[in-house]
Amino acid sequence: MAPDNPTVEGKQMANNTTRRRVAVLGGNRIPFARSDGAYANASNQDMFTAALDGLIDRFDLAGERLAR
């Protein structure tokens, strides 16, 4: 459970932040690869997008809204 006064590196977070409970009920990742291998020219965004696309496919979430 999150503390009543969350901090980041010892500093109080801004008062205008909103905390919401979330639940992660599934997951996905890209396959492991050597450091100079398959992902050598891929950006973090490329790898994140690939993982999200796989998550959408795995749980049939295409066209679903994932927020309130």
PLY file of the C-alpha trace (Angstrom):
ply
format ascii 1.0
element vertex 68
property float x
property float y
property float z
element edge 67
property int vertex1
property int vertex2
end_header
0.00 0.00 0.00
1.27 3.46 -0.86
2.23 5.81 1.98
-0.06 8.75 2.86
2.65 11.23 1.88
4.49 9.71 -1.11
8.02 10.92 -1.70
10.43 10.76 -4.58
14.04 10.63 -3.46
13.04 12.15 -0.11
10.99 15.02 -1.60
7.26 15.48 -1.12
5.26 15.00 -4.31
3.18 17.92 -5.59
-0.18 18.27 -3.85
-2.02 18.23 -7.18
-1.08 14.63 -8.00
-3.80 12.01 -7.99
-3.18 8.45 -6.85
-5.32 5.67 -8.27
-5.27 1.97 -7.55
-4.53 -0.22 -10.55
-4.40 -3.95 -11.09
-2.20 -5.71 -13.63
-3.86 -9.00 -14.49
-1.66 -10.06 -17.38
1.69 -9.31 -18.89
3.85 -9.59 -21.94
7.48 -9.03 -22.82
9.69 -9.15 -25.84
12.02 -12.17 -26.10
15.45 -11.99 -24.50
18.34 -11.21 -26.85
22.05 -10.53 -26.58
23.07 -6.90 -26.13
24.37 -6.51 -29.69
21.78 -8.83 -31.21
18.24 -8.51 -32.47
17.50 -5.23 -30.66
20.81 -3.47 -31.30
19.15 -0.82 -33.48
15.79 -0.74 -31.67
14.89 2.21 -29.46
13.19 1.92 -26.08
10.01 3.13 -27.77
10.28 0.36 -30.40
10.62 -2.31 -27.73
7.82 -0.84 -25.59
5.52 -0.72 -28.62
6.32 -4.34 -29.48
5.52 -5.43 -25.92
2.23 -3.50 -25.90
1.24 -4.87 -29.31
1.87 -8.38 -28.00
-0.21 -7.65 -24.90
-3.09 -6.39 -27.04
-2.93 -9.51 -29.21
-2.57 -11.93 -26.27
-5.60 -10.60 -24.39
-7.74 -9.59 -27.40
-7.75 -5.91 -26.42
-7.86 -4.41 -29.93
-10.24 -1.45 -29.91
-10.74 -1.56 -26.12
-10.42 1.52 -23.94
-8.00 0.83 -21.10
-8.91 3.79 -18.90
-12.00 5.19 -17.27
0 1
1 2
2 3
3 4
4 5
5 6
6 7
7 8
8 9
9 10
10 11
11 12
12 13
13 14
14 15
15 16
16 17
17 18
18 19
19 20
20 21
21 22
22 23
23 24
24 25
25 26
26 27
27 28
28 29
29 30
30 31
31 32
32 33
33 34
34 35
35 36
36 37
37 38
38 39
39 40
40 41
41 42
42 43
43 44
44 45
45 46
46 47
47 48
48 49
49 50
50 51
51 52
52 53
53 54
54 55
55 56
56 57
57 58
58 59
59 60
60 61
61 62
62 63
63 64
64 65
65 66
66 67
